[in-house]
Amino acid sequence: MDSSTKGMENNAVEVRICKAAGKINEAPANGLFPESPRKCEKMNHSNSIPNGICGKPEQKDYDDQEEEGDHFSEIEIANGKNGYLEDHDDAGSSSSMTENSDEFQTVSPEKSEHVKLAVDTPNTENNAGAGILRPHAHLPKPEAPPGLNSSPPASPNGDASANQKFGVAMPAIGKLIRERSSNFSAAFVRRLSSLKDNNNDSEEDPKSNKRDVTEFNLSGLKVTVKLKTESDDHQQEGQTFKGRISFFSRSSCRDCTAVRSFLREKGLKFVEINIDVYPNREKELVERTGTSSVPQIFFNEKLFGGLVALNSLRNSGGFDQRLKEMLSSKCPDDAPATPVYGFDDPEEEWTDQMIGIVKVLRLRLPIQDRLMKMKIVKNCFAGSEMVEILIQHLDCGRRKAVEIGRQLARKHFIHHVFGENDFEDGNHFYRFLEHEPFIPKCFNFRGSISDTEPKPAAKVGQRLTKIMSAILESYASDDRRHLDYIGISNSEEFRRYINLVQEFHRVNLFELSPDARLSFFLNLYNAMVIHAVIRVGRPQGVIERRSFFSDFQYLVGGHPYSLSTIENGILRNNRRPPYSLVKPFGAGDNRTELACAKVNPLIHFGLCNGTRSSPTVRFFSPQGVEAELRFAAREFFKSGGMEVNLEKRTVYLTQIIKWFNGDFGQEKEILKWILNYLDATRAGLLTHLLGDGGPINIVYQNYDWSMNS
């Protein structure tokens, strides 16, 4: 470029450019490139140029160079000068000169990488604006938006080796993402438009048979579009009601079940207030309706009636219209309130008379680890130490203090560390119930033992049955084979159940009758399974299943009870579990006194372990537990627990009978026993096989361990 062109003054120098330490293709945030992290190895100059930039004079005009295909980069220097960078790959040496014709040393390209720099210093009268920042030739050049420039940019020198040398010919990841997103959005919009057009065509042609669901793939993504149906419109219309439907109910009520099923079929949301779960709401029911009978349905604050009124309006076809009229306004404050989280209303509860003495003992007794029978016993105290404290605190004799200690043991405040006796004076070691080693495994223990007087076991068991029956009615399928565990865990009924099981700590189970005890442990087992699935999840393998049935425990009556302990220790009269050599209760265990005197094989059809092959979950009443167990066995065999194949002379039985064959007897005895609980069809087939005297093959079905959700 001529020195007189456009009044510009040229100054040229030569510089060796060091490679940058930053990332390739990345521009500074402020648009100015920082100084090189290290100095040039060699720099000759005639005029001082800021920022350490050195260059070489260029003899061609910038516009001419751009037309010829040479790539320049224009930079703005700190003093306002403009410079242009040019690639230099000549085989010969590089030279530079200034206005004073000084000669400079040259460096061959084999030893260093070179660029040429022409610095145009504008005259003072023409110093109008700053230079425009352009990228280096080996840096990616700005590209036009998609559609404006269809031809890809050419490489600086037309060869790929140069691009690989400097590593700059790769597309930016942001640009790639934007292009893919634009293409996906455009394709998705076009496809939806075509679906809308097809839908319009199908409406015009009533004979056309279009699918309600259309599936298509876009870039590996499967999209399903379902056209809205009339039922969806009706359900959406029902959700626009401003009011609220509420109805009072009780557990195990047929009329309440009918109302609940009708509202679910109509797709209507409702609030159920179960008097058995919320006993304090019974008074409200009487005040609103004048009776305690259920069900009682409310639309907002207005009483609609019971099942008779619902059936009458449904049969006349005016239910929908009546519903719109009564729920067109927002629910007022005087409507039946939705049950909220909380504890049951306090009933007549008395603090245990011994709790004052227990608090004193907890403060004064020296609780520590001790050595007994070559074993280290943790968190215990000696009987003599407790007697001395009782004598000082109550100012009584030693015999009276020992009697008080025995009362504390019978109330399960303290236990002998090995269960040898209730309480004796001397060098016997005891510990408080909250210090027992099994307490961390008890999921109904919340840091402290209940200090209130224990409620009667019959009353606690009855409340357990009502709450769990209410849970099943709301969160189980009609056949009770599938449970909504997530819904149960978030329900207020389950919170009330968690509060209830805190009262099991010191309950006296010995006061229960045999039938009441049987129903109590059957119900407790089924409730614990639901709690265990929610708390620890469903086990996946053999080891996890063993831990599931053995490690999830409740503290009941001062002793720990696991699922295996209840089934094999209590209900099966302390028999060994399948594939085990050890009985649940050892010698001297007080829990053996609660075990059933005789094993009833029907118990296996009343226990639900949360799997699909197990019997359906149900809860029993003390008065009718035997009849309810027989009904449960019939339902189990009817639903696939037993099948007969006459051609193969084969009877297919559940694995439960194989695991507990000791409870059912020999195989032929089992078949005769099963006859009492089969429907007419299966009973006739089995009777035919047993009567002709031929051999009968017994095959046990595969057990499905998947969760009954």
BAMARKE-900382 format. One line per 10 residues: number of its first residue (from 0); their letters; for each residue y, x, z of C-alpha. Coordinates in steps of 0.1 Angstrom, whole numbers. Each point is the difference from the previous one (the first is absolute). Layout:
REM BAMARKE-900382
NUM) A) Y:X:Z; ...
//
This chain:
REM BAMARKE-900382
0) MDSSTKGMEN) 0:0:0; 34:14:-10; 22:11:28; 30:-18:-14; -19:-33:-5; 18:-29:18; 20:25:20; -29:10:21; -4:34:15; -35:15:1
10) NAVEVRICKA) -14:23:27; -36:11:-2; -23:18:22; -38:5:3; -21:-11:29; -36:-1:10; -8:-35:12; -25:-2:30; -24:-29:1; 12:-28:23
20) AGKINEAPAN) -18:-6:33; 3:-38:-3; -21:-26:-18; 0:-3:-37; 15:-32:-15; 19:-7:32; 38:-1:-1; 22:4:31; 14:-31:16; 36:11:-6
30) GLFPESPRKC) -5:11:-36; 8:37:8; -28:26:-1; -1:23:30; 2:37:-1; -32:19:-8; -19:9:31; 0:36:-10; 25:23:-18; -4:11:-36
40) EKMNHSNSIP) -16:33:-4; 26:12:-25; 35:-13:-9; 27:16:-22; 32:-18:-6; 36:5:-12; 16:-30:18; -11:-13:33; -18:-34:-3; -6:-21:31
50) NGICGKPEQK) -35:-10:14; -16:32:-14; -3:-15:-35; -4:26:-27; -2:-5:-37; 3:12:-36; 25:-9:-27; -10:-26:-26; 13:2:-36; -8:-36:-11
60) DYDDQEEEGD) 18:-31:8; -17:-24:25; -2:-28:-25; -15:22:-26; -26:12:23; -10:-35:10; -4:-9:-36; -22:30:-7; -24:-11:28; 10:26:26
70) HFSEIEIANG) 2:-15:35; 29:7:23; 8:-9:35; 36:-5:10; 9:7:36; 31:-2:21; 9:31:19; 20:1:32; 32:11:-18; -1:-27:-26
80) KNGYLEDHDD) -15:20:-28; -26:-15:-23; -31:19:-10; -29:-5:-23; -36:12:5; -22:9:-30; -36:11:-2; -6:36:-10; -34:11:-11; 10:27:-25
90) AGSSSSMTEN) -24:29:-3; 28:24:1; 22:11:28; 29:-21:13; 36:13:0; 33:-13:11; 37:10:-5; 34:-11:12; 35:-1:-14; 4:37:10
100) SDEFQTVSPE) -32:8:-21; -18:15:30; -37:6:-6; -26:-12:24; -35:9:6; -28:-20:-16; -33:-13:14; -30:-8:-21; -15:-36:2; -33:14:11
110) KSEHVKLAVD) 16:11:33; 21:-30:8; 9:-35:-11; 35:-3:-16; 25:-27:-8; 33:3:-18; 32:-13:16; 33:-6:-18; 28:-8:24; 30:-17:-16
120) TPNTENNAGA) 32:3:21; 24:-26:-12; 37:7:-2; 21:-13:28; 17:-25:-22; -34:-13:-12; -17:-1:34; -6:-37:0; -33:-8:16; -31:14:15
130) GILRPHAHLP) -31:8:-20; -29:-24:-4; -33:10:17; -29:2:-24; -36:10:9; -15:34:-9; -19:1:-32; -33:3:19; 8:-28:23; -8:-36:-10
140) KPEAPPGLNS) 29:-16:-19; 12:-36:8; -18:-26:-21; 12:-33:-13; -14:-32:14; -33:-13:-15; 6:-16:-34; 31:19:-9; -16:33:-9; -35:-3:-14
150) SPPASPNGDA) -5:36:-9; -10:24:28; 22:29:7; -9:33:-17; -7:31:19; 27:26:1; -18:25:-23; -25:-24:-16; -30:15:18; -20:-11:29
160) SANQKFGVAM) -5:34:14; 36:2:11; -3:-33:18; -30:12:18; 18:33:8; 28:-17:18; -19:-31:11; 26:-26:-9; -16:-23:-27; -15:-24:25
170) PAIGKLIRER) 13:-36:3; 16:-10:33; -21:-20:23; 28:-25:6; 4:-7:-37; -38:-5:-3; 0:-25:28; 30:-19:-14; -16:-3:-34; -34:-12:13
180) SSNFSAAFVR) 18:-26:22; 20:-12:-29; -30:-3:-22; -20:-18:27; 28:-25:7; 5:-8:-36; -37:-5:-6; -2:-22:31; 29:-22:-11; -13:-4:-35
190) RLSSLKDNNN) -34:-10:14; 15:-26:23; 21:-14:-28; -31:-4:-21; -18:-17:28; 29:-25:3; -1:-7:-37; -37:-6:2; 5:-23:29; 25:-20:-19
200) DSEEDPKSNK) -23:-2:-30; -28:-13:22; 22:-27:14; 9:-12:-35; -37:0:-10; -20:-21:26; -32:10:-17; 5:37:7; -22:13:28; 19:29:15
210) RDVTEFNLSG) -11:19:31; 21:-4:31; -4:37:8; 9:27:-25; -9:37:5; 13:30:-18; 3:37:5; 32:21:-2; -3:38:4; -31:-3:22
220) LKVTVKLKTE) 16:-28:21; -18:-34:1; 23:-29:2; -12:-36:6; 23:-29:-7; -10:-34:14; 17:-31:-13; 12:-24:27; -21:-31:4; 8:-34:13
230) SDDHQQEGQT) -17:7:33; 22:30:5; 30:-20:-7; -11:-26:25; -7:27:26; 34:16:-6; 16:-34:4; -17:-5:33; 14:34:12; 35:-13:-6
240) FKGRISFFSR) -2:-24:28; 26:8:26; -19:-16:29; -31:9:19; -34:-16:6; -15:3:35; -30:-15:15; -16:2:35; -37:7:1; -29:11:22
250) SSCRDCTAVR) -29:23:-6; -32:-14:-15; 16:-33:-9; -13:-17:-32; 32:-20:-6; 21:31:3; -23:19:-24; 5:-29:-25; 38:2:3; -1:38:-4
260) SFLREKGLKF) -21:-2:-31; 22:-26:-16; 32:19:5; -17:32:-14; -12:-19:-31; 35:-12:-6; 14:36:2; 23:-10:29; 10:24:27; -3:-13:35
270) VEINIDVYPN) 3:10:36; -30:-7:22; 4:-4:37; -34:2:17; 1:-15:35; -30:21:10; 18:32:-9; 34:-11:12; -8:-23:30; 37:-2:10
280) REKELVERTG) 7:-19:-32; -21:-30:10; 28:-13:22; 23:1:-31; -26:-19:-20; -1:-28:26; 38:-2:1; 3:-2:-38; -29:-24:-7; -8:-17:32
290) TSSVPQIFFN) -36:12:-2; -20:32:2; -24:-9:-29; 0:23:-30; 7:5:-29; 37:-10:0; 20:9:-31; 37:6:0; 24:2:-31; 29:19:15
300) EKLFGGLVAL) 7:-19:33; -14:-33:-13; -35:-10:11; -21:-9:-30; -32:-9:18; -36:11:2; -29:1:-25; -1:-38:-5; 36:0:-11; -6:30:-23
310) NSLRNSGGFD) -30:-16:-17; 18:-33:-4; 30:16:-17; -22:23:-21; -21:-29:-13; 31:-20:-9; 13:29:-20; 33:2:19; -5:32:18; 20:22:-23
320) QRLKEMLSSK) 30:-23:-1; -1:-4:38; -2:38:3; 31:5:-21; 19:-25:19; -8:14:34; 3:37:-9; 31:-2:-22; 22:12:29; -1:32:20
330) CPDDAPATPV) -22:0:31; 22:-8:30; -2:18:34; -17:-29:17; -31:2:-22; -32:14:16; 5:37:4; -21:26:-16; -23:19:25; 15:34:7
340) YGFDDPEEEW) -14:32:15; -4:-1:37; -24:-4:29; -14:-33:12; 21:-19:24; -8:12:35; -25:-22:17; -7:0:37; -8:36:4; -4:17:33
350) TDQMIGIVKV) 3:37:7; -33:13:14; 1:1:38; -14:36:-1; 26:13:-23; 23:12:28; -28:21:15; -9:13:-35; 36:12:-5; 0:19:33
360) LRLRLPIQDR) -33:16:-9; 12:11:-34; 29:18:16; -17:16:29; -36:9:-11; -5:36:-11; -14:-6:-35; -15:32:-15; -30:15:-18; -30:7:22
370) LMKMKIVKNC) -35:14:-3; -29:-24:6; -37:5:-9; 9:31:-21; 25:-20:-20; 37:0:0; 13:-35:7; 36:-6:-10; 27:-21:16; -19:-11:31
380) FAGSEMVEIL) 4:-2:37; -24:-1:30; -9:-31:18; 9:15:34; 35:8:-13; 5:-36:-10; -13:-13:34; 25:22:19; 29:-12:-21; -10:-37:6
390) IQHLDCGRRK) -3:6:37; 35:15:2; 16:-26:-23; -17:-32:14; -4:13:36; -36:-12:0; -34:14:9; -23:20:-22; -24:-28:-7; 28:-23:-11
400) AVEIGRQLAR) 13:27:-23; -35:4:-16; -2:-38:-6; 34:1:-17; -13:28:-22; -30:-21:-11; 23:-29:-8; 21:23:-23; -32:11:-17; -12:-36:-6
410) KHFIHHVFGE) 34:-8:-15; -4:31:-23; 30:19:13; -23:30:8; -35:11:-10; -25:25:11; 1:29:-25; -37:-4:-6; -3:-37:8; -23:7:30
420) NDFEDGNHFY) 16:-24:24; 30:-23:6; 17:20:27; -12:22:28; 18:22:26; -7:37:-2; -3:25:-28; -3:-25:-29; 23:3:-29; 19:-29:-16
430) RFLEHEPFIP) 27:-5:-26; 24:-27:-10; -9:-21:-30; 29:13:-21; -14:36:5; -34:-7:-14; -9:22:-30; -8:-29:-23; 35:-15:3; 14:18:-31
440) KCFNFRGSIS) -26:-18:-22; 9:-34:13; 23:-17:-24; 10:-28:24; 15:24:25; 38:6:-2; 6:27:26; -6:-19:32; -24:-24:16; 10:-36:5
450) DTEPKPAAKV) 11:-4:36; -1:-38:-1; -28:-20:15; -27:-3:-27; -3:-34:-16; -34:-18:-1; -23:14:-27; -7:-35:-13; 37:-7:-6; 6:34:-17
460) GQRLTKIMSA) -30:-5:-22; 11:-35:-10; 35:13:-10; -16:27:-20; -20:-25:-20; 30:-22:-7; 22:29:-12; -26:15:-22; -10:-34:-15; 37:-5:-8
470) ILESYASDDR) 1:33:-18; -30:-8:-21; 14:-34:-10; 32:17:-12; -12:33:-15; -37:-5:-11; -14:-16:-31; -15:-35:2; -35:14:2; 11:27:26
480) RHLDYIGISN) -15:28:-21; 34:16:-8; 28:9:25; 36:10:-7; 2:29:24; 35:9:-10; 11:-36:7; -18:0:33; 16:33:12; 35:-14:-7
490) SEEFRRYINL) -6:-34:16; 13:-13:33; -34:-12:8; -14:35:-1; 28:12:23; -9:-26:25; -36:12:-2; 11:36:7; 18:-13:30; -30:-20:12
500) VQEFHRVNLF) -25:29:-1; 22:18:26; -13:-25:25; -36:12:-5; 4:32:21; -12:-14:33; -14:-34:-9; -31:-10:19; -28:-7:-26; -27:-6:26
510) ELSPDARLSF) 14:-34:8; -8:-12:-36; -31:-21:-7; -26:14:-24; 12:-22:-29; 36:8:8; -8:37:2; -18:-2:-33; 29:-17:-18; 25:23:16
520) FLNLYNAMVI) -17:32:-13; -7:-15:-35; 37:-9:-3; 12:33:14; -22:19:-25; 14:-19:-30; 36:3:13; -4:38:6; -13:5:-36; 32:-16:-14
530) HAVIRVGRPQ) 21:21:23; -19:32:-9; 4:-6:-37; 37:-5:4; 5:30:24; -24:27:-14; -10:-14:-34; -34:-7:-15; -25:29:3; -12:15:-33
540) GVIERRSFFS) -32:20:8; -28:2:25; 18:23:24; 32:-22:-1; -20:-31:6; -17:14:31; 34:10:13; 14:-34:-9; -26:-19:21; -1:25:29
550) DFQYLVGGHP) 35:14:5; 22:-32:-3; -1:-14:35; 15:-26:23; 5:3:37; -17:-32:14; -7:-7:36; 6:37:10; -25:14:-26; 2:11:-36
560) YSLSTIENGI) -16:-21:-27; -5:11:-36; -14:-20:-29; -33:17:4; 0:-5:38; 6:-37:-4; -26:-6:-26; -28:22:12; 8:3:37; 11:-35:9
570) LRNNRRPPYS) -13:-24:-27; -33:19:-7; -8:7:37; 7:37:-1; -22:9:-30; 4:31:-22; 22:-4:-31; -16:6:-34; -7:36:-7; 8:10:36
580) LVKPFGAGDN) -21:13:28; 24:-7:29; 7:-33:17; 36:-11:4; -2:-3:38; -16:26:22; -16:-4:34; 23:-14:26; 26:-13:-25; 15:-32:14
590) RTELACAKVN) 4:-14:-34; -37:-6:-3; 5:-29:24; 20:-18:-27; -26:4:-27; -18:-31:-14; -33:-6:18; -18:-7:-33; 7:11:-35; 10:-28:-23
600) PLIHFGLCNG) -5:10:-37; 27:-25:-10; 27:23:14; -2:21:-31; 13:-29:-21; 29:-5:23; 13:36:-2; 23:10:-29; 5:37:-4; 27:-4:-27
610) TRSSPTVRFF) -22:6:-30; -9:-23:-29; -37:0:8; 5:-10:36; 1:-36:12; 34:-18:-2; 24:4:29; 0:-28:25; 8:-7:36; -22:-19:24
620) SPQGVEAELR) 5:-24:29; -19:4:33; -12:-36:-1; -16:1:-35; -8:37:-6; -37:-6:-6; 6:-27:-26; 28:20:-16; -23:30:-4; -27:-21:-17
630) FAAREFFKSG) 26:-13:-24; 12:35:-7; -35:12:-8; -5:-30:-25; 33:8:-17; -9:37:-3; -34:-6:-16; 15:-27:-23; 27:24:-13; -25:27:-11
640) GMEVNLEKRT) -15:15:31; -34:-10:-12; -15:-7:-35; -35:-9:-13; -15:10:-33; -33:-20:-6; -10:19:-31; 1:33:17; -11:-14:33; 29:19:16
650) VYLTQIIKWF) 24:-10:28; 34:18:1; 14:4:35; 32:14:14; 0:36:13; 11:-14:34; -36:-11:6; -14:34:-9; 25:18:23; -9:-22:30
660) NGDFGQEKEI) -36:-8:-8; -8:4:36; 20:-31:8; -17:-21:-27; -36:11:2; -26:8:-27; 7:-8:-36; -22:-31:-1; 15:-12:32; 34:6:-14
670) LKWILNYLDA) -7:-23:-30; -13:-28:22; 31:4:22; 23:-1:-30; -15:-34:-11; 19:-17:29; 34:10:-15; -5:-5:-38; 13:-28:-22; -26:-23:-15
680) TRAGLLTHLL) -3:20:-33; -6:34:15; -22:-14:27; -22:-17:-26; -5:32:-20; -7:21:31; -25:-26:13; -18:1:-33; -4:38:2; -12:-1:36
690) GDGGPINIVY) -24:-29:-7; -20:14:-29; -13:30:19; 11:26:-26; 19:32:7; 37:-2:5; 23:29:-8; 31:4:22; 29:19:-16; 32:7:19
700) QNYDWSMNS) 33:-5:-18; 26:27:-5; 27:-1:26; 36:-3:-12; 22:21:24; 33:-8:-18; 26:-18:21; 2:-38:0; 36:-1:-10
//
